[in-house]
Amino acid sequence: DEQRAAIGRHAGGRVGLFLHTDDFARDHQAMSARGVDFLEQPRHEPYGTVVVFADLYGNRWDLIEPKPTRTR
């Protein structure tokens, strides 16, 4: 019972998993069309575009397209 109660809470209710993409709009749209449970609206952060979603077990993920890094 204790293990069963911990399903989906391994990160203490915070994001614990990250799904990187090279095309945020494409993947967000495709995931939305398939019924993925997004917990917020996409947002633009200094490090890239991100949105939080939950998997079938309640684990929280970031879908993230990092900003390109400059190379010299």
MIDOSE-1310 file (N, C-alpha, C; in nm, 2 decimals, decimal comma, always signed):
residues 72
deqr	+0,08/-0,12/+0,00/+0,00/+0,00/+0,00/+0,09/+0,13/+0,00; +0,20/+0,12/+0,08/+0,28/+0,24/+0,08/+0,34/+0,27/-0,06; +0,39/+0,16/-0,13/+0,45/+0,18/-0,26/+0,34/+0,23/-0,36; +0,22/+0,18/-0,35/+0,11/+0,22/-0,44/+0,08/+0,36/-0,41
aaig	+0,08/+0,41/-0,29/+0,05/+0,55/-0,26/+0,15/+0,65/-0,31; +0,27/+0,60/-0,33/+0,38/+0,68/-0,38/+0,39/+0,70/-0,53; +0,30/+0,62/-0,60/+0,30/+0,63/-0,75/+0,26/+0,77/-0,79; +0,35/+0,83/-0,87/+0,32/+0,97/-0,92/+0,37/+1,08/-0,83
rhag	+0,43/+1,04/-0,72/+0,47/+1,14/-0,62/+0,62/+1,13/-0,59; +0,70/+1,06/-0,68/+0,84/+1,04/-0,65/+0,92/+1,17/-0,64; +0,87/+1,28/-0,70/+0,95/+1,40/-0,70/+0,88/+1,50/-0,60; +0,80/+1,46/-0,51/+0,74/+1,54/-0,41/+0,64/+1,65/-0,47
grvg	+0,57/+1,61/-0,58/+0,48/+1,70/-0,64/+0,54/+1,80/-0,73; +0,67/+1,80/-0,75/+0,74/+1,89/-0,84/+0,78/+1,82/-0,97; +0,83/+1,89/-1,07/+0,87/+1,83/-1,19/+1,00/+1,75/-1,16; +1,00/+1,63/-1,21/+1,11/+1,54/-1,18/+1,17/+1,48/-1,31
lflh	+1,10/+1,50/-1,42/+1,14/+1,44/-1,55/+1,14/+1,55/-1,66; +1,22/+1,54/-1,76/+1,23/+1,64/-1,86/+1,24/+1,58/-2,00; +1,15/+1,63/-2,09/+1,15/+1,58/-2,23/+1,19/+1,70/-2,31; +1,31/+1,69/-2,37/+1,37/+1,79/-2,45/+1,32/+1,78/-2,60
tddf	+1,29/+1,89/-2,66/+1,25/+1,89/-2,80/+1,32/+2,00/-2,88; +1,33/+1,98/-3,01/+1,39/+2,08/-3,09/+1,28/+2,16/-3,17; +1,15/+2,13/-3,14/+1,04/+2,20/-3,20/+0,92/+2,20/-3,10; +0,92/+2,29/-3,01/+0,82/+2,30/-2,90/+0,68/+2,30/-2,96
ardh	+0,66/+2,39/-3,05/+0,52/+2,41/-3,10/+0,47/+2,28/-3,16; +0,55/+2,21/-3,24/+0,51/+2,09/-3,31/+0,47/+1,98/-3,20; +0,56/+1,96/-3,10/+0,54/+1,86/-3,00/+0,43/+1,89/-2,91; +0,41/+2,02/-2,87/+0,31/+2,06/-2,78/+0,17/+2,03/-2,85
qams	+0,16/+2,07/-2,98/+0,04/+2,05/-3,05/+0,01/+1,90/-3,07; +0,11/+1,82/-3,10/+0,08/+1,68/-3,12/+0,04/+1,61/-2,99; +0,11/+1,65/-2,88/+0,07/+1,59/-2,75/-0,07/+1,64/-2,70; -0,10/+1,76/-2,73/-0,24/+1,81/-2,70/-0,34/+1,73/-2,77
argv	-0,32/+1,71/-2,90/-0,41/+1,63/-2,98/-0,43/+1,49/-2,93; -0,33/+1,44/-2,86/-0,34/+1,30/-2,81/-0,39/+1,30/-2,67; -0,43/+1,41/-2,61/-0,49/+1,42/-2,48/-0,40/+1,43/-2,36; -0,27/+1,47/-2,39/-0,18/+1,49/-2,28/-0,23/+1,59/-2,18
dfle	-0,22/+1,56/-2,05/-0,27/+1,65/-1,94/-0,17/+1,76/-1,91; -0,18/+1,88/-1,98/-0,09/+1,99/-1,95/-0,15/+2,06/-1,83; -0,06/+2,10/-1,74/-0,10/+2,16/-1,61/-0,09/+2,31/-1,61; -0,05/+2,37/-1,72/-0,03/+2,51/-1,73/-0,02/+2,55/-1,88
qprh	-0,02/+2,68/-1,91/+0,00/+2,72/-2,04/+0,16/+2,73/-2,07; +0,20/+2,71/-2,19/+0,34/+2,72/-2,22/+0,39/+2,86/-2,18; +0,52/+2,86/-2,14/+0,58/+2,99/-2,10/+0,72/+3,00/-2,15; +0,76/+3,12/-2,17/+0,90/+3,15/-2,22/+0,98/+3,19/-2,10
epyg	+1,09/+3,12/-2,08/+1,18/+3,15/-1,97/+1,32/+3,18/-2,03; +1,41/+3,24/-1,95/+1,54/+3,27/-2,00/+1,61/+3,15/-2,06; +1,58/+3,04/-2,02/+1,65/+2,91/-2,06/+1,58/+2,84/-2,18; +1,45/+2,89/-2,21/+1,38/+2,83/-2,32/+1,23/+2,83/-2,30
tvvv	+1,16/+2,76/-2,39/+1,02/+2,75/-2,38/+0,98/+2,62/-2,31; +0,88/+2,63/-2,22/+0,86/+2,51/-2,13/+0,71/+2,51/-2,09; +0,66/+2,38/-2,07/+0,53/+2,36/-2,01/+0,53/+2,23/-1,93; +0,46/+2,23/-1,82/+0,45/+2,12/-1,73/+0,33/+2,03/-1,78
fadl	+0,35/+1,90/-1,78/+0,25/+1,80/-1,81/+0,26/+1,68/-1,71; +0,15/+1,61/-1,70/+0,15/+1,49/-1,61/+0,14/+1,37/-1,69; +0,21/+1,26/-1,66/+0,19/+1,14/-1,73/+0,07/+1,06/-1,67; +0,05/+0,94/-1,71/-0,06/+0,86/-1,67/-0,06/+0,83/-1,52
ygnr	+0,06/+0,84/-1,46/+0,07/+0,81/-1,31/+0,07/+0,93/-1,23; +0,06/+1,05/-1,29/+0,07/+1,17/-1,21/+0,20/+1,23/-1,20; +0,31/+1,17/-1,25/+0,44/+1,23/-1,25/+0,44/+1,36/-1,33; +0,51/+1,46/-1,28/+0,52/+1,58/-1,36/+0,65/+1,59/-1,44
wdli	+0,63/+1,63/-1,56/+0,73/+1,65/-1,66/+0,74/+1,79/-1,71; +0,85/+1,83/-1,76/+0,87/+1,95/-1,84/+0,89/+1,91/-1,98; +0,81/+1,97/-2,07/+0,84/+1,96/-2,22/+0,91/+2,09/-2,24; +1,04/+2,08/-2,29/+1,12/+2,20/-2,29/+1,20/+2,20/-2,42
epkp	+1,20/+2,32/-2,49/+1,29/+2,35/-2,60/+1,39/+2,45/-2,55; +1,51/+2,41/-2,52/+1,61/+2,50/-2,46/+1,65/+2,61/-2,57; +1,68/+2,72/-2,52/+1,73/+2,83/-2,61/+1,86/+2,78/-2,67; +1,89/+2,81/-2,79/+2,02/+2,77/-2,85/+2,13/+2,84/-2,77
trtr	+2,24/+2,77/-2,76/+2,35/+2,83/-2,69/+2,44/+2,88/-2,80; +2,50/+2,99/-2,76/+2,60/+3,06/-2,86/+2,73/+2,99/-2,86; +2,78/+2,96/-2,97/+2,92/+2,90/-2,98/+3,01/+3,01/-3,04; +3,13/+3,00/-3,00/+3,23/+3,10/-3,05/+3,30/+3,06/-3,17
